[in-house]
Each structure stands twice: as C-alpha cells, then as structure tokens.
Amino acid sequence: MLMNSWIIQLFSAAAFISPLLATALQNNVEAEKLSISSMRPSFGDTNGGTPVILTVGEEQIDLISHCIFADAIVAATKNQSAMTIQCTTTPMTNAGSVPVGLSMDGEDFSVSKHSFEFTEPASFLALAPAGGPELGGTTVTISGSNFVNISELACYFGDVKTEGRFISNEEVACVTPTIRPGSYEVQLSFNGVDIHDTSFLYRAYLQMTALAAAPNFGVNDGGTEISVYGTNFRWEDNLHCRFGKDTKVDATVVGSNIVKCVTPKWHVAASVELAVVSDNGNVAMLDDEFEFYTPLHLSSFQPSSGFLRGGTTVTIHGKYFSQARGPIRCVFGEKFVESTIETDTQIQCTSPSSSTAGEVQIAISHGSDEFKLDSALFSYDNEILIDDSPAVVALTNAEKLVDVHGSSFQNNTDLACRLIPNSIKLNAEFVNDSHVACRMPEGVYPGEYEMTISNNGQEFSDAFLPILVIDPFRVHSINPSIQSLDLVSKVTIEGRNFVELVDLACIIDEKHVTQSHFISSTRIECSIPDEIRVGTIAVALALDDVSISIGPPLSLTVLDLSISSMHPSFGESNGGTPVMLQVNNEAVDVISHCIFGDQIVPSIKIESAIQCTTPPMINAGS
C-alpha cells in the first residue's frame, strides 16, 4: 500500500511520465530511497549538452548511477565532497518541461518533484555597438530570438563575465567590463551553465581622455567653435561634446588628439561640465569646467582712421570687457592685435600696418568668439605730406592762422595740428584735401617749432612745416624823423629784439610796402618810395601784412624846403651879406640852416621868412 500511494503522488506531480519510467517505478521499490533536494540549472535548450547539477542525500550519492530526462537516460557523475551528481542533457525533439528522475542501475528510476525545461535554441542576429572603451561601462545590445528571461542571465567578453539584462525574447543588454584593448568573443548564458557563442566579436579600444578645451569659454548665445584636446579619439565613433549633464552637440574628429564642436545655447551665464562622449559609452571628462559668458558688447571706437603704417591707438567702448577668462584681441579686417583692458567698458589696441588704403571692419575677439560693430568702419589713410616751405614766423603776443599746404588732408572732426617739441595741440580748419589752416594762440614761447597735421587727432604726420615764434620787435625811434621831400630815400628804425626775417616789410604811410634791410638786433633800414608826398607819414614793420613791432608810433615828417624867393640874389666874396629867403609856411619852423655851395650857415626866423648870412668864399661865382 505504501508503495502504491507514493506512485500515485509522483504521477500527480509530474507533468509527463514516459512508459519506460512508469514501468521502472513499478518494478523496484528501492527507488523510493532516491530524492533530489535541488537542481541547477532548471532549463536548457533542446540541443542538449547542459550539465545539470543535482543535490542528493549523503546516503544516496554512492547509489545513484543514472539520471533520466523524460525518457532519455544519461550517466551520472558524482562529486562526493559536494554531495552532488551531474547529468548532462541529451538533445530533445521538442521544447517543453520534462520530469527528472534518478536510478541506481540505469533501469529502475525514481521521479522527483523537479522538472527540467527544454527551450528552443537561441539564435543571434546582431551586436550593437560592436566596440567600446577599455574601461567598460558600454551597454551592448544583442538581438536574436528565443531568449529566456532569467535572473542568471550573463554575458561573456572573452573569459570575463558580466551581468546580463533581459529586454525581450529577442533582445538582451550587457554592460561591458574593464578589459584590455583587443577583440573578444561575445557569449551569453541564460542558465548560468550553458555558454552560447554569438559569433560576434567585441572590440575594446583605448579609453578616450580629454585634457583641455580651447577656448574653455563661449557666449551663452551658443555658436562658439571649440577644440578639445585629448587622446584616442576615433573617426569611426559617433562622438559628441556634452555640456552639463545631458546637452550634447555633434563633434568632428580632426585627429586622434583633437575634436571640434560648436557650443549650444545656454539659458544663463554659468560654468558647466564638459566631456567628449561616444554612442558606445566612451566618456572623457575634462577636469576644468566650460564657462558660458554674457556676450561682449561694442558701442563705439575712436579714432576712426589711422595711417597705413599702423601704430594708431584705438579706444573701443562697450561693456562686459574682462580678461579673466583669457585675452581679448582687436581685429582690423583680418589682422589680430593684442589689447589692453582699461575698464570693463573700455579697451585699447594699436592698429597694425596695412598695404592698401581703405576701410576695414573693426572687431574684438575673445577665444573663438568675435564681436563686431557693423555700423562703423576703420579707415586706413595715406601718409600726410606737407609742402616744403620757409619757416612761418609767429609772434608770442598774437594769435596766428598758419596755412599748411600738402596732401591727404581729411575733413573730419578729429583733424588737428600740433607744435613739437612741446606737443601743443592746435585747432585745425579744413580748407581742402591739400590745404589746412592751423590756429596758433598767443602766448607760445619763443623758439623754433615743427607743425604737424593729424587726420585722427592722435597720429601726426612725419612731415612738418617749420615755425619760428619770436617776441615782437620793440621800436623806440626813427632817424631821420624829418626830411625834405627831395632828399628822403630811406629811414632807420631803432629799437631791440630785431631778427633777420626774409619776408619782413616796411609799411610806409599805411599803404606802401617796401623792402626792409636788417642791420643789427637794434637797427632796421626801410626804403621810402618815390610816391611819398609832403606831410607826416607813419612808418611800421610788418610780416605777412601784420604789424610785428610794439612801442611808440613811428612817423616821418616830409617837408617841401623849396625857396620861393631870395633877396638879394648876390653879394661879394667877402661874405656877410644877409639874405632873406621866402619858404613854405610849414617849413619856417623846422629850417635850421642854409647852405651856400658847400658852406653851411645857421638860419634865423624873421616873421614868415628866414635869414641866412653868406660865408666868405674863395672864388667869385654863382
């Protein structure tokens, strides 16, 4: 009864009992002593070959010789120390769950409560990605069919085992381990025992490293091109630059040590993580963060022009200027020059030389970002030339408008004149492109100067106009101050501070200009023109029609000393004859002497006439 009862329970627990197994159970009551406490694995594919480990009782291990899977009998291998036996499954025609039994002689079997699941063999279609970094961490997806969802799912890369993750019966995922660079066979195990060759090779390659980014900053508007320098960048990988945790942009591999990418737009100015990543899980993180900054702003610059030779100091106004991230450079057309940050709203830079005259775009460059002021251009101008000319004379006590002739003058608000060596800046008036008038103020110290011209108020010409600044001539007398009309031909002006000047002229009677003759620092001679008539006439010194002298007014009195009548008209040679001379009324008061031949005698005034007494003469005659 006991045997029959056990058989009934066994049949109710088994999903399927073959005729062979049923007969064996009926013929051998000793089989009731055989039992399985655990079995691993509990499934394998119908191709067979799965080694199944069965744990049995200590008293049974020496008795067991065979296992049975459905109606397939296989020999058992004993492991005395582990109290286990091993039986390897044989190929099965159909998939499904079958009972498992034990035998002591290969003929009589007991059936356990355990069953073994035969599954359809797995097939493998694709591996993606087929490569990744040596440090591992790449999620590899294997696609195929007949995959089993089991906790013991494992992946093998060569002989290195990693945990697998069931996605569906057609897809599993594996995370690659750390392995040396090279190619590895990819295998799967669903039951922890059978290892299936997928026929795929996984290539582990050197881990990417990211060492530096240049520049390591860009505007938060995005669009900054940066280069990331590192090692082991690969053309065949789909690389990206990752900003922050999850913002990725495409990267272009320039070489194994360089990739380039264009920054994304960032919502605020901030410093974020920067890494180079690949679709296969390779991640190269930079130690330094990438800074998104507020774009620089340009509002104006001055001057707006400079000479072709360069060297013009240009001041650019704007905001957000800072060299904390790196240098700011100025761009003239396509030429880059260094700048000096004066404040966060002002920078200065020096214009480079140019081979051609004309306008160029001016901008500032920060990293690989460039900021332009589209509304204004910088003009490269030809050198200013100044015509050769004698020194222009100016007085210390008077303003003077100096005419400068040359070429390449420009009509703009920055046009300026300068006196060197004292660097006195003067107002300039544009007449035309070959004529500028410079206004010299009074009070410039005496000396020799050079007058130069600038179109931009800063950069002055090498060519110059010589300037001589002098104190005004101090005059105090004229000699003679009275002269007969028929005798006057020149006068001498006496004073001090006189210098020899080429264009110094004498102004006679305020309308006649005559040549002056420099005698010394205290004497200058002036010619009297023939057109002069009787009367008091002014005499002055002038330069360029402007009086150059200070002091008392100088005048020359010109008289008509002609005699209208004389009585008597003869006398003896012994002399002593009083002669009455009738002259012009204007001359009576100024006549002091008479001359007879070469003998000079004093005169006396008698009413409206003068009287002179004849001197003795050696010979008679008229």
TAKA-V548831 format. One record per backbone hydrogen bond with DSSP energy under -0.5 kcal/mol. CO is the residue of the C=O (numbers start at 1). NH is the residue of the N-H. E is the energy in kcal/mol with one decimal. If there is no record, write none. Layout:
[[CO,NH,E] [CO,NH,E]]
//
This chain:
[[1,5,-2.4] [2,6,-2.0] [3,7,-2.0] [4,8,-2.0] [5,9,-2.0] [6,10,-2.2] [7,11,-2.2] [8,12,-1.8] [9,13,-1.4] [10,14,-1.8] [16,99,-0.7] [18,22,-2.1] [19,23,-2.3] [20,24,-2.0] [21,25,-2.0] [22,26,-1.5] [23,27,-1.5] [24,28,-0.9] [28,31,-1.1] [29,32,-1.5] [30,33,-1.9] [31,34,-1.9] [35,37,-0.5] [35,57,-0.5] [38,55,-2.5] [40,53,-3.4] [42,117,-2.8] [44,119,-2.1] [45,48,-1.9] [46,92,-2.6] [49,51,-0.6] [50,52,-0.6] [50,89,-2.4] [51,53,-0.5] [52,54,-0.5] [52,87,-2.4] [53,40,-2.4] [54,56,-0.5] [54,85,-2.5] [55,37,-2.8] [55,38,-1.1] [57,60,-1.0] [57,61,-1.2] [60,63,-1.7] [60,64,-1.4] [65,76,-2.5] [66,103,-2.2] [67,74,-2.8] [68,70,-0.6] [68,101,-2.4] [69,71,-0.6] [69,72,-2.7] [71,73,-0.7] [72,69,-2.7] [74,67,-3.1] [77,86,-2.7] [79,83,-1.0] [79,84,-1.9] [80,83,-0.5] [83,56,-1.6] [84,79,-3.0] [85,54,-3.2] [86,77,-2.5] [87,52,-3.1] [89,49,-3.5] [96,118,-3.6] [98,116,-3.3] [99,70,-2.1] [100,112,-2.6] [101,68,-2.0] [102,110,-2.8] [103,65,-3.3] [103,66,-1.9] [107,109,-0.5] [108,104,-0.7] [108,105,-0.5] [110,102,-2.4] [114,100,-1.5] [116,98,-2.7] [116,118,-0.6] [117,44,-2.2] [117,119,-0.6] [118,96,-2.0] [119,46,-2.3] [123,145,-1.8] [126,143,-2.2] [128,141,-3.4] [130,203,-2.5] [132,205,-2.6] [133,136,-1.7] [134,179,-2.2] [138,140,-0.7] [138,176,-2.8] [140,174,-3.0] [141,128,-2.4] [141,143,-0.5] [142,172,-2.3] [143,125,-3.2] [143,126,-1.5] [145,123,-1.6] [148,150,-1.0] [150,153,-1.5] [153,164,-2.2] [154,189,-2.7] [155,162,-3.2] [156,158,-0.6] [156,187,-2.2] [157,160,-1.7] [159,161,-0.6] [160,157,-2.7] [162,155,-3.3] [163,175,-0.8] [165,173,-2.7] [168,167,-0.6] [168,171,-1.5] [169,147,-2.6] [170,144,-2.1] [171,167,-2.0] [171,168,-2.4] [172,142,-2.8] [173,165,-2.7] [174,140,-4.1] [174,176,-0.6] [176,137,-2.8] [177,179,-0.6] [182,204,-3.6] [184,202,-3.5] [185,158,-2.9] [185,187,-0.5] [186,198,-2.1] [186,200,-0.5] [187,156,-2.7] [188,196,-4.0] [189,154,-2.9] [194,196,-0.5] [196,188,-2.2] [196,198,-0.6] [200,186,-2.3] [202,184,-2.8] [202,204,-0.6] [203,132,-2.1] [203,205,-0.5] [204,182,-2.6] [205,134,-2.0] [209,211,-0.5] [209,231,-1.9] [212,229,-3.4] [214,227,-2.2] [216,291,-2.1] [218,293,-2.3] [219,222,-1.9] [220,266,-2.3] [224,226,-0.5] [224,263,-2.7] [226,261,-2.0] [227,214,-3.1] [227,229,-0.5] [228,259,-1.9] [229,211,-3.0] [229,212,-1.8] [231,209,-1.7] [234,237,-0.7] [237,239,-1.2] [238,279,-1.0] [239,251,-2.0] [240,242,-0.5] [240,277,-2.5] [241,243,-0.6] [241,249,-2.2] [242,275,-1.9] [243,247,-1.6] [246,248,-0.8] [247,243,-3.5] [249,241,-2.5] [250,262,-0.6] [251,253,-0.5] [252,254,-0.7] [252,260,-2.6] [255,258,-1.2] [256,233,-2.5] [257,230,-2.0] [258,254,-2.0] [258,255,-1.9] [259,228,-3.1] [260,252,-3.2] [261,226,-2.9] [263,223,-2.6] [270,292,-3.7] [272,290,-3.2] [273,244,-2.9] [274,286,-2.5] [275,242,-3.3] [275,277,-0.5] [276,284,-2.9] [277,240,-2.7] [278,281,-1.6] [282,278,-2.0] [283,285,-0.5] [284,276,-2.5] [290,272,-3.1] [290,292,-0.6] [291,218,-2.3] [291,293,-0.5] [292,270,-1.0] [293,220,-2.2] [297,319,-1.9] [300,317,-3.3] [302,315,-3.3] [304,379,-2.7] [306,381,-3.1] [307,310,-1.8] [308,354,-2.8] [312,314,-0.8] [312,351,-2.8] [314,316,-0.5] [314,349,-2.1] [315,302,-2.1] [316,347,-2.2] [317,299,-3.0] [317,300,-1.4] [319,297,-2.0] [327,367,-0.7] [328,339,-0.8] [329,365,-3.8] [330,337,-2.5] [331,333,-0.7] [331,363,-2.1] [332,334,-0.9] [332,335,-2.1] [335,332,-2.8] [337,330,-2.4] [338,350,-0.6] [340,342,-0.8] [340,348,-2.4] [343,346,-1.0] [344,321,-2.4] [345,318,-2.2] [346,342,-1.9] [346,343,-2.1] [347,316,-3.0] [348,340,-2.9] [349,314,-3.6] [351,311,-3.1] [358,380,-3.5] [360,378,-2.7] [361,333,-3.2] [362,373,-1.2] [363,331,-3.3] [364,371,-2.9] [365,329,-2.9] [366,369,-2.2] [369,366,-2.7] [371,364,-2.3] [372,374,-0.6] [373,376,-1.5] [376,362,-0.5] [378,360,-2.9] [378,380,-0.5] [379,306,-2.1] [379,381,-0.6] [380,358,-2.0] [381,308,-1.6] [384,463,-0.6] [385,407,-2.2] [392,468,-3.3] [394,470,-2.7] [395,398,-1.1] [396,443,-3.6] [400,402,-0.7] [400,440,-3.8] [401,403,-0.5] [402,404,-0.5] [402,438,-3.3] [404,436,-2.7] [405,387,-3.1] [407,385,-1.3] [410,412,-1.3] [412,415,-1.5] [415,428,-0.6] [416,454,-2.8] [417,426,-3.4] [418,420,-0.5] [418,452,-2.5] [419,423,-0.6] [419,424,-2.2] [420,450,-2.5] [423,425,-0.7] [424,419,-2.9] [426,417,-2.1] [427,439,-2.1] [428,430,-0.5] [429,437,-2.7] [432,431,-0.6] [432,435,-1.8] [433,409,-2.2] [434,406,-2.1] [435,431,-2.1] [435,432,-2.0] [436,404,-3.3] [436,438,-0.5] [437,429,-2.8] [438,402,-3.5] [438,440,-0.8] [439,427,-0.6] [440,400,-2.7] [441,444,-0.6] [447,469,-3.0] [449,467,-2.8] [450,420,-2.4] [450,452,-0.6] [451,465,-2.3] [452,418,-2.1] [453,461,-2.3] [454,416,-2.5] [458,460,-0.7] [459,455,-0.5] [465,451,-2.9] [466,392,-2.7] [467,449,-3.4] [467,469,-0.5] [468,394,-2.9] [468,470,-0.5] [469,447,-2.4] [470,396,-2.1] [473,475,-0.7] [473,550,-3.3] [474,496,-2.6] [475,552,-0.6] [477,494,-2.7] [479,492,-2.8] [481,557,-3.8] [483,559,-2.6] [484,487,-1.3] [484,488,-2.2] [489,528,-3.2] [491,526,-3.0] [492,479,-2.3] [493,524,-2.2] [494,476,-2.8] [494,477,-1.6] [496,474,-2.2] [499,501,-0.6] [501,504,-0.9] [503,544,-0.5] [504,516,-1.1] [505,542,-2.8] [506,508,-0.7] [506,514,-2.7] [507,509,-0.5] [507,540,-1.8] [508,511,-1.8] [508,512,-2.6] [512,508,-3.6] [512,514,-0.5] [514,506,-3.0] [515,527,-1.1] [517,525,-2.7] [520,523,-0.8] [521,498,-2.2] [522,495,-2.2] [523,519,-1.9] [523,520,-2.2] [524,493,-3.5] [525,517,-2.2] [526,491,-2.5] [527,529,-0.5] [529,532,-1.3] [535,537,-0.6] [535,558,-3.5] [537,556,-2.9] [538,509,-3.1] [539,554,-0.6] [540,507,-3.0] [541,548,-2.2] [541,549,-0.6] [542,505,-3.0] [543,546,-1.2] [546,543,-3.0] [548,473,-2.5] [550,475,-2.5] [554,539,-2.6] [556,537,-2.9] [556,558,-0.7] [557,483,-3.0] [557,559,-0.6] [558,535,-2.6] [559,485,-3.5] [559,561,-0.8] [562,564,-0.5] [562,584,-0.6] [565,582,-2.9] [567,580,-3.1] [572,575,-1.9] [573,617,-2.7] [576,578,-0.6] [577,579,-0.5] [577,614,-2.4] [578,580,-0.5] [579,581,-0.5] [579,612,-2.3] [580,567,-2.1] [581,583,-0.6] [581,610,-2.2] [582,564,-3.0] [582,565,-1.1] [584,587,-1.2] [584,588,-1.0] [585,588,-0.6] [585,589,-0.6] [587,590,-1.0] [587,591,-1.6] [592,603,-2.2] [594,601,-2.9] [595,597,-0.6] [596,598,-0.7] [596,599,-2.6] [598,600,-0.6] [599,596,-3.1] [601,594,-3.1] [602,613,-0.5] [604,611,-2.9] [605,607,-0.5] [606,609,-2.3] [608,583,-0.6] [609,606,-3.4] [610,581,-3.3] [611,604,-2.2] [612,579,-2.8] [614,576,-3.0]]
//
